[in-house]
């Protein structure tokens, strides 16, 4: 089928929207610019049945307008980056899976995720993360990574990729060439890594090379500056040196190249979203994503078509890219299968994995009972990658209910007044258990830990996200890494508090 330039460019765009139904404006945008792909978030999902209906409507509309199926893309990493409704099964995040020490768990997690996506009608998963989290201060990767050792990340990453082959669902590794050594969240700013290509070869590129050798179908570029490789001060998403030179030519990758969301601060604030999308396509990207803002999507669609009219794109490269996109679309599953979503057996596997992940990294265990004071913040969104709404339960509430002790929910960054209130309550109890959630990003949580430890009572601290929270605590505090602020993870932790052994091994150095 001969395609117009507008139709070809529409195949290269990925747009998202707000709400659980397609709005008339979004439908018109798809019709006008022949948009070929949609990305979904938790904001689009109320239930598996509703999501299945929505995916069906998206497929029908895009097939009708373009003649081809849609990539329906979702970021279903598991753990803190989960976009599925509650009546689908959510697997543990990457660091929790790695803490089990068994790469076969990464395979199992992917098999479960594939079933959920086939059940609701999504066909392209932006996972797994292959960033080596070598910088403990990293505000955006953290527990989304399999760890701080390149070979471990490669082993678990390749195990996670394998089940996607022939499944009808595509996967995508990210964030090339590595977002693990950054101290800036690219949702908010533009990270910079002063490494040479040779230095990347020693660490960051190892998992990506292994994934490419294993046949991964897609790679997502990072919004990160590597000025020693790209002297024009362009982030990887917009850099022909990084996309075409390093990824395609040097590493030999022939699959789909995706951008991260082009309305993230790293692009929007420094280059402009429409301009960034044009530059990314010029640099060799196959699929450019704008996840939320309708106004930026409209401007970007206009901008890429105007750039094409000005002759800014290599026509042969555009054709090859679209042929590749359509070739991958032929491999997608034909219709959703509701029967494979939300199996009790899959939930049981998730519970087992979450329990195996709990890791003791220091201190001495003690019996937790009704004299224990539990405190800590609710699930908090520490980076732009997390869901806008947290989970509907709290660590103190969960544990106080389980053991009959006292529970206090604190703010994510407690004030001195909050800390004093917690200490007063703790002094009336026999033991203290504190749950932290990325405390290395919220100094008040660490001050709270110090103040509670100073009471001299037996104390445990459970890091419910990044285990780096535990590094600065006194030696006599019982330290546990949990990695996920989810009910299966808390049930696993409860079992440890009841005398079970913490079997996990923390996959990062503290």
C-alpha positions, 0 to 999 in steps of 0.5 A: 500500500503506497503511503503519503508522507503524512501517513508515514509520519503518523506511523512514527508518532505515539500520543497519550491522553487523559481519561478512560475514554477517547475524547472527540478532540483526540479522535480528530487528531488521530484522523487528521494526522493519521496517528498510528500509536497510543500510549496508556497510563494508569489514568486511562485504566479503571478495570481490566474490562474497561481497559480492554474496551478502550484498547478495542476502540483505539485499534478500531479507530487507528485501523480505520484511519491508517489501514494498520493496527496500532501499537498500544504502548504501556510502561508496565515495569512492575513495582513503582512503575505500574499502569495496570488496574487492580484487577490485573496482576502487578509484578515486583519491580526490577530491584526486588526481582534481582534481590531474589538472586534468581534470574528465572524470576525475571522470566516469570515476571515477564510471562505474568506481565505478557498475560496481563497485557494480552488480557487487556489489549496492550501490545507493546511494553516499555520494559525492562529497564537496563540502566545500571544504577551506579549512582546512589543519588539517582532520583529517577531510576533507583529500584527500577534497575536490577542493580549496580553491577552491569553483569547482573543487570544484563543477566536479569534483563535478558531473562526478562526479555526472553518471554516476549519473543513470539508472544505477540507483545513487544518489549523495549529496553531503556534508557539507552545508553544509560540513565543510571549515573545521573543525579537529575530527573529528566522529567524535570531537568536535563541530566549530564554524564561526562563519560566517554564512549570507552567508559560507557563500554565498561559499564552502561553499554554491557546490558544493552549489548547483551539485549541486542545480541538476544534479539530485543525488538526495541530500545528507548533513548534517554534524555541525557547529555553525553558532551564527550560523545555528542559535542553539539550538546544534544540529548541522546533522543535528538542526537544522530551520533547516539541513535544512528552512530552508536546504537545502530551502526556500532552496536548493530541494533536493527529494531525499533528506536523510541524516544522517552516522552518528549514533553519531559522537562529535559526536552520541553524546557530546553528545546521545545517539544515540537522541535525536539520531535522533529530533531529526534526523527531527523536523528533516526528515531522510529517512534516519538512519544508525547504522553499527555498534552494535546496542545503539544501533540497538535503542534508536533504533528504540524511541525513534523509535516512542515519539516517534511515539506521543507525537505528536512528528512531523508525520504529513504530513511523515513520509508525504511523506518515505516516499513520496519514499524509495519513489519513489527506490527504484523507480529502483534497478537490478533485479539485480546484474551480476557481469560489470561488476565488476573490468575490466582496462580500468578498472584501467588507467584508474585507473593512468593517473589515479593517475600523472597526479595526482602533483604536484611542488610544489617542490625539484629532482628527482634520479635515484633508484637503489639507493643511496637510503634509503627510509623512512616509516610504513605507511598509517595511519588519521588520522581516523574516516572511514578504514578500520580496517585499512590497506593490506597494503604499505608505501611503504618496502618498495614503493620499496626493492623497486622500486629495490633500495635500503634501506627502513625502516618507521617508526611513524606518530608517530616518537619521538626514538629512531626518528628517530635510527635512521632518521638512522643508516641514512640516513647510510650511503646516498647519497640519501633518500626519505621518505614521509609520511602526514598528517604535519601531524597526527603531529608526529614525522613532521615532526621525522623530515623535519627530521632527515633533511634536516639530513644534507645528502644529496639528499632527496625527500619524497612526501606520500602523503595530505594535501599540507600535509605539504610546506609546512614543508620546506626549499626544497632538498627535492624535494617531491611530492604523491601524495594516495593511499597505494595501489599505483596511486599508488605505481606512478605515483610510481615512474615519476616517480622513474625520470625521468618528469615529475610532471604533476599540479597540487596543488589546494590552496595550500601 
